[in-house]
Amino acid sequence: MAVGYLVTVVLAVLIVVFCLVRIRGPKPLFYFSYRLGLVFNEIPHVALYALVASTALAFSEGDITTTFDRVNVGVAGAAAAGLVVVTLRGMRAASVVRVALDDALGVGTGTHRRPPLARILLRPVFRRRRDVKRVSNLSYGDAGRRNLLDVYHHRSRPEGGSVMIHFHGGHYDQGRKNTQSLPLLYRLASQGWVCISANYRLRPDFPHPAHLIDAKKVIAWAREHAAEYGAAPAAAVFVAGSSAGGHMAAQAALTPNEPAYQPGFEEADTSVTAAVVLNGFLAEYFDGDPATSPVNLVRTDAPPFLIAHGDLDELVDTENPRTLVTALKSVSTSPVVYAELPGAHHAFDLFHSFRFEALIGGVEDFAAWATARKNRPENT
């Protein structure tokens, strides 16, 4: 019996199951399934490569000799088919995102893009680009490393770019900049954007509103300093976030220039052009204070929102973002784009996957629409 091959096949089967099914069992099982799904639901082809290579090696070394071994090969074939299904499901995101954009912003807003196949299939975990420079650990506040940010900009530093600010997730008690949505930040920076990824203070030492105050500080910092890295003097400023960072971005977008959240910098402009929320938690904060829920902060002059969420998110049910979408649509005069991504789990923004590359294209289309809207004569 080829023990090594058996282990590979069993692991491949588990990956397929954890990708296709939302697991909510005992904590150890959930943690194991979550971690496997986190990676391989986005880049299942990597597991497929390993499975094919392992099968070829088993045959070449003469390890397939018994009935059990041949059954194992059959199971490997089924697992390979399952990985193909996971891949195809991720590719469906492109049409879902285009339809969501067209429904909210007008037919033709969502454009068709060819996925960067070489990057997805051969370099999915390598996020850096040669034409983008990262300026790391710039201070925007007085909280040490928790008030540091990174700036991503094109090496040629062209003038007139827009600004994208991203806040990481991590349950508000962990996480750091330079870990999430990097394919998005590098893509935009390669096109002349000035992108910012920021740390912020964490609970339990710093509960709400410390996180929101930090978000406002980052926005104020961007308005003061982004031009140094190529942003337009009156650049469109977008705020984005993943998971808890999405909650933070939504709060920031819905509380522009609110003095209570800008102690010591009350006069700074902290309004944003639009918000992008990825797999966000969008209800009350941990203390249950209704004022911490973006749903309770909606307003008629809210900026446009793009909210993307996976229909198999293990941590945040789809009813959570849908509630905010409904609330915004009932009050705000700005459009809301909601893309519910088929088969997506939590934290789908880590790699160059078919799903996330399609969503990045959607963010570009959304940003182009929002920037054009901002620059219309009636809005200037």
Order of alpha helices (4+ residues) and beta strands (2+ residues): alpha-alpha-alpha-alpha-alpha-alpha-beta-beta-beta-alpha-beta-alpha-beta-alpha-beta-beta-alpha-beta-alpha
